[in-house]
Amino acid sequence: MTNPLPSGRGAFNIVQPPTLTAGPAISTYRHGDYRGKSILGNIFRADLAAFMLDNLEQDRYLNQSAYVQQ
């Protein structure tokens, strides 16, 4: 994967969610390296938001692309 940002321009994280659905957060979702994964499936918007905030705090997928789904 090529880095879309020029050197020295800061960190990035790309999250590849599947279909977003309405509903309360259930905090049960899978995530990982996006390479070779499908974005078929769904995830509640609240769970996607929680994943993104957690990822910002933990730098889990710093300068990477990640998938997340229920």
C-alpha positions in Angstrom: 0.0 0.0 0.0 1.4 3.4 -0.9 1.2 6.2 1.6 -1.3 8.8 0.3 0.3 11.6 2.4 3.7 13.1 1.6 6.4 12.4 4.2 6.2 14.6 7.3 2.5 15.4 6.8 1.2 13.5 9.8 -0.4 10.2 10.6 -3.5 8.7 9.0 -6.0 5.9 9.5 -8.4 4.6 6.9 -11.4 2.7 8.2 -13.4 0.6 5.7 -16.9 0.0 7.1 -19.6 -2.1 5.5 -23.2 -1.0 5.3 -24.0 1.3 8.2 -27.2 0.6 10.1 -29.2 2.4 12.9 -29.3 0.9 16.3 -27.7 1.1 19.7 -24.0 0.3 20.2 -23.5 -3.4 21.2 -19.7 -3.2 21.3 -19.4 -6.5 19.5 -17.6 -6.1 16.2 -14.5 -7.5 14.4 -11.7 -5.4 13.1 -8.4 -6.0 11.4 -6.1 -5.4 8.5 -8.1 -4.6 5.4 -6.0 -6.5 2.9 -8.1 -9.3 1.3 -11.2 -8.6 3.4 -14.7 -8.0 2.2 -16.8 -5.0 3.3 -19.9 -7.1 2.9 -22.0 -7.1 6.1 -23.1 -4.3 8.4 -22.3 -2.4 11.6 -24.2 -0.1 13.8 -23.2 3.6 13.3 -22.6 3.8 17.1 -20.2 0.9 17.1 -18.3 2.3 14.1 -18.0 5.6 16.0 -16.8 3.8 19.1 -14.2 1.9 17.1 -12.9 5.0 15.5 -12.5 6.9 18.8 -10.8 3.8 20.4 -8.5 3.6 17.5 -7.5 7.3 17.8 -6.6 6.7 21.5 -4.7 3.5 20.9 -3.0 4.0 17.5 -3.9 0.4 16.7 -3.9 0.9 12.9 -1.6 3.9 12.6 -0.9 4.7 9.0 -2.9 1.7 7.9 -6.3 0.7 6.4 -8.5 -1.3 8.7 -11.9 -3.1 8.3 -14.6 -3.2 10.9 -17.9 -5.1 10.9 -20.3 -7.0 13.2 
